[in-house]
Amino acid sequence: MVNADIVSYWLIVAGVYLPSRRKPILLGSLALSMFAFGLMGLGENTINNGDEVASLFGYFSRTAVVIILLLLMPPCRKAGWLSSIVSDG
């Protein structure tokens, strides 16, 4: 098993967290977690555990928001993406 510290150090050295780099590993991990939340929600719904289903839906939707925000930020968009949305006049 790979140590999580080694993986995080490798990601820092590789520059994955830099704003100018694309983030396929992060986006892939988030998509995989959405898939897992969906499967767990389906299983909890099967055994009529409504509170847990609502909680998992919250995790699922928050992960979707994070993915959308990552896709709105550079390098997927230009560096001044926020100033183009909010205008001064």
N, C-alpha and C positions, 0 to 999 in steps of 0.2 A: 504494500500500500504506500502511496506517495504522501509524504508529509505536507500538510497544508501550508506551512511556512515556506517550504522550498518552492511550491507553486506560486505563492504570492510574491516572493522575491524574484522569481523568474519573470513574472508579469511586469514587475516594476522595472527590471533591467531591460526587458524587451520594449518598454515604453508604451504599453497598451493603454495606460491611463492618460497619455498625452492627448490634448484636444485635437491635434492634427491627425491622429491615427484612427482608423476605423476600429470598431469593437465587435468583431464577429464572435469571439469567445463569450463575452458578456451577454450579447444578444441571444446566442444559442443556449446559454445556461438559463436565461430568463424564460425563453420559449419552452425549454424542457421542464422548468418548474411549473409553468402554466399547464402543461400537459399532465404533470403529476397531480396538481391541484384539481384538475378536471376529473381525473380517474378516482381520486380519493373522494371527491364530492359525489360522484356517481355511486360509489360503494356505500357511502354514508346515507345517501338517499334511499338506497335499496333496503337498508335496515331501519328506515324511518327515524333517523337521528337528525331532526330538522335544525337544531342549534348548531351542530357541527357543519352542516351543509351551508348554512348562512355564513359561518366563519370562513369556510374555505372559499366561498364565492367572494368574500371581501378580499382575501389574499389574491385570488385570481384577478380581480378587477384592479387592485393596486399594482400588481405586476404588469398588467396591460398599460396602465398609465406610465409606469417607469419606462417601458419599451417605447411608447409614443414620444416621451420626452427625450430619450436617447436618440431617436430618429430625427427629432427637430433640431438637435444641437450640431455644431460642427463636428466632423467634416461632412456630414450628410447635407448640411445647409451651409450658407455663407456665414461668416463670423458675426455679422450684424443682424442676425435673424430676429432678435427680440425688438430691436429698434425699428425694423420694418413692419412689425405687427402693431406696435404702440407708436402713434404719431403725435407730434406736439401741437397740432392745430386742428 
